[in-house]
Amino acid sequence: MEIIYSHAAIKDKKLIKNFINRHWKKNHVLYKSSAIFDFYFFRQKRKLQFFVAKDSYNNIQAILGYITNKQFDKNISFSGAWLSMWCSKKDAAKVVGIKLLDFLEKNLNINFIASLGVSSKVLPIYERLGYQKGQIIHFIKRIDKFSYNSNKFKKNLIYECILNNKLSNSSYGKSISYLKKKYQKNNFYDYKFFSIKKKSKLINVLVGRVINYKKKKIFRIIDFVGSIEGLSLFAKNYDFCLIDKSIKFVDILCCSPFYNLKINGFYKSNKKSFLPIYYEPLIDRYSEKNFIFKKVKYVNKNFLILTGDCDQDRPNIWGI
């Protein structure tokens, strides 16, 4: 049977959603919610961000979705593709999915290809195809209600911000415009934005949200631009009671494919001291989240993978 590989057309949207429902997971949120599907995969110039493999009868045999930095800021020069929804029919030839990934690699002009939240079952396949694999680090800081220091707070000028400056991270392709379009225009969660200054100089803008966990709450940092030092200053000096008195932790999932990352003031989640990674639905145990990464062109050694990359901070339950 002849298999045709192509970039999905607009008319393929219904076929792809039905394929997800039948071959990925029944009643998956991307099948149930057009709003969520469209936000991530139906972008500028009405472009559907999927590659598909079809047989000669126009039946889909495999799909591969992707999300790019440029879809949230077209002026970013350092761009990548975050893979999502890589799935083949059970009765499709094994090479169909692999050839589809190869087709994507050859037809996107990008610096890197990566994915977050990759199943352990497919990691060996990615590794054979030249991808680096690893586990993102879950950094956690316990909030001590007696540690707030108003003088430090004022000195470091941490404040909820309006995203109107031009701070950017050229090392991994993000900008204020990126944060605006990916999170400020996102109606799925109540995101909060903060600016952190050091000696009156803006060093970081971050975005996060409150997560309910039993009788306590967590402020999860989802994404940021600027210096990683700003995360430490934020967690150490900000009075989280200004958001919610029940916040007991601040956390972030973050790592680099190139070096051993540390964030001052945070500890790394472990089996004895952890917070859940997944909340929709809640998986209340120590968990690990895999990533894959492949350099296509030049990639800065300061490149980071963060909590919100790919589509990892989207609702996973219909109705959220």
Buried (B, 14 or more C-beta within 10 A) or exposed (E): EEBEBBBBEEEBBEBBBEBBBEBBEEEBBBBBBEEBBBBBBBBEEEEBBBBBBBBEEEEBBBBBBBBBBBBBBEEBEBBBBBBBBBBBBEEBBEEBBBBBBEBBBEEBEBBBBBBBBBEEEBBEBBEEEEBBBBEBBBBBBBBEEEEBEEEBBEBBBBBEBEBEBEBBBEEBBBBBBBBBBBBBEBEBBEBBBBBBBBEEEBBBBBBBBBBEBEEBBBBBBBBBBBBBBBBBBBBBBBBBEEBEEBBBBBBBBBBBBBEEBEBEBBEEBEEEEBBBBEBEEEEEEBEEBBBBBBBBEEBBEEBBBBBBBBBBBBBBEEEE
